[in-house]
Amino acid sequence: MDIKGNKFLIIPSVRMIKDLAYALTLDNPYILLSETHIGNLRSLADMCHKANKKVIVNLELIGGLNLDKIGILFIKQLYKVDVVIGASTSKINMLNNIGLDTIQRITLMDSKSFDTSLKSIPGSKCAAIEIRPCIYGIKFIEKIRKVKNVPLFLGGFIDDVDMIHKAKEAGFVGATTSCKSLWDMKTK
């Protein structure tokens, strides 16, 4: 991922297509298309690219996509996606091998999921990591940073300005959020 300077990135997570038009008017360089399927992904990606936005999708949330080798090639070649978020290290590595930027998603549900994540992320070829939910991401950022030194994003339940400030203070480079009131927040 092209993460430059000291600016904290807020990545709009567009869950409803009707909100995409608003997200396209903002200064954010990336847009996460959270609810998409193989029937509309190409047209949504084209709209984002025309607005000079890079398209991020969650690998596990693309409706109708088979996650085999052909499906993974389609993400880049047919659907023109720029960055993919996913929880599977093997899928992240396959996507990386075909030239896509990737973000490893870590969801911390309990201590077992945390331990499993710490064991799997060293083998990931990801360009960045997203840790969720936000409260646990802030709590465990240093332990994750010791295992893999890549840019870290915070996600999950980010719904107020205070959480954005906490993420920034903790050392995250950005946050993904579906909270529209935060999409245009100016941060430095």
Backbone hydrogen bonds, N-H to C=O, Kabsch-Sander energy under -0.5 kcal/mol:
donor,donor_aa,acceptor,acceptor_aa,energy
3,I,1,M,-1.4
4,K,2,D,-0.7
7,K,4,K,-0.5
9,L,173,V,-2.5
10,I,8,F,-0.5
11,I,9,L,-0.6
11,I,175,A,-3.3
13,S,177,T,-3.2
14,V,12,P,-0.9
14,V,32,L,-2.8
15,R,13,S,-0.9
19,D,16,M,-2.3
20,L,17,I,-1.7
21,A,17,I,-0.6
23,A,19,D,-2.0
24,L,20,L,-2.3
25,T,21,A,-0.6
25,T,22,Y,-1.4
26,L,23,A,-1.2
31,I,54,K,-2.3
32,L,12,P,-2.8
33,L,31,I,-0.7
33,L,56,I,-2.9
34,S,14,V,-1.4
34,S,32,L,-1.2
35,E,14,V,-1.1
36,T,34,S,-0.6
36,T,61,L,-0.8
38,I,63,G,-2.4
40,N,37,H,-1.4
41,L,37,H,-2.0
44,L,40,N,-2.3
45,A,41,L,-2.7
46,D,42,R,-2.5
47,M,43,S,-2.1
48,C,44,L,-2.2
49,H,45,A,-2.6
50,K,46,D,-2.4
51,A,47,M,-1.1
51,A,48,C,-0.5
52,N,49,H,-1.8
53,K,48,C,-2.5
54,K,29,P,-3.1
56,I,31,I,-2.7
57,V,83,V,-1.8
58,N,33,L,-0.6
59,L,57,V,-0.7
59,L,85,I,-3.2
61,L,58,N,-2.1
62,I,59,L,-0.9
63,G,36,T,-2.6
63,G,61,L,-1.0
65,L,62,I,-1.6
67,L,65,L,-0.5
68,D,66,N,-0.6
72,I,68,D,-2.3
73,L,69,K,-2.0
74,F,70,I,-2.4
75,I,71,G,-1.3
76,K,72,I,-0.9
76,K,73,L,-0.5
77,Q,73,L,-2.9
78,L,74,F,-1.2
79,Y,74,F,-2.9
80,K,76,K,-0.6
81,V,75,I,-2.4
82,D,55,V,-1.5
83,V,55,V,-2.4
84,V,101,D,-2.1
85,I,57,V,-3.1
86,G,103,I,-2.1
89,T,87,A,-0.6
92,I,88,S,-2.6
93,N,89,T,-2.4
94,M,90,S,-1.9
95,L,91,K,-2.6
96,N,92,I,-2.4
97,N,93,N,-2.1
98,I,94,M,-0.9
98,I,95,L,-0.7
99,G,96,N,-1.7
100,L,95,L,-2.2
101,D,82,D,-1.4
103,I,84,V,-2.6
104,Q,128,A,-2.5
105,R,86,G,-3.2
105,R,103,I,-0.5
106,I,104,Q,-0.5
106,I,130,E,-3.2
107,T,105,R,-0.5
108,L,106,I,-0.6
108,L,132,R,-3.1
109,M,107,T,-0.9
114,F,110,D,-1.8
115,D,111,S,-2.5
116,T,112,K,-2.6
117,S,113,S,-2.2
118,L,114,F,-2.4
119,K,115,D,-1.5
120,S,116,T,-1.8
121,I,117,S,-2.5
123,G,120,S,-1.1
124,S,121,I,-1.4
127,A,102,T,-2.4
128,A,102,T,-1.2
129,I,151,P,-2.2
130,E,104,Q,-2.7
131,I,129,I,-0.5
131,I,153,F,-2.7
132,R,106,I,-2.5
134,C,156,G,-2.5
136,Y,133,P,-0.6
137,G,133,P,-2.3
138,I,134,C,-2.4
139,K,135,I,-1.5
140,F,136,Y,-2.4
141,I,137,G,-0.8
144,I,140,F,-1.9
145,R,141,I,-2.6
146,K,142,E,-1.6
147,V,143,K,-0.8
147,V,144,I,-0.7
148,K,144,I,-2.1
150,V,148,K,-1.3
153,F,129,I,-3.4
154,L,174,G,-2.0
155,G,131,I,-2.2
159,D,157,F,-1.0
163,M,160,D,-0.5
164,I,160,D,-1.3
165,H,161,V,-2.3
166,K,162,D,-2.4
167,A,163,M,-2.3
168,K,164,I,-2.3
169,E,165,H,-2.7
170,A,166,K,-2.1
171,G,167,A,-0.9
171,G,168,K,-0.8
172,F,167,A,-2.3
173,V,152,L,-2.7
174,G,152,L,-0.8
175,A,9,L,-2.6
176,T,154,L,-2.3
177,T,11,I,-2.0
179,C,158,I,-0.5
180,K,178,S,-1.0
182,L,179,C,-2.1
183,W,179,C,-0.6
183,W,180,K,-0.9
184,D,180,K,-0.5
185,M,182,L,-1.8
187,T,185,M,-0.6
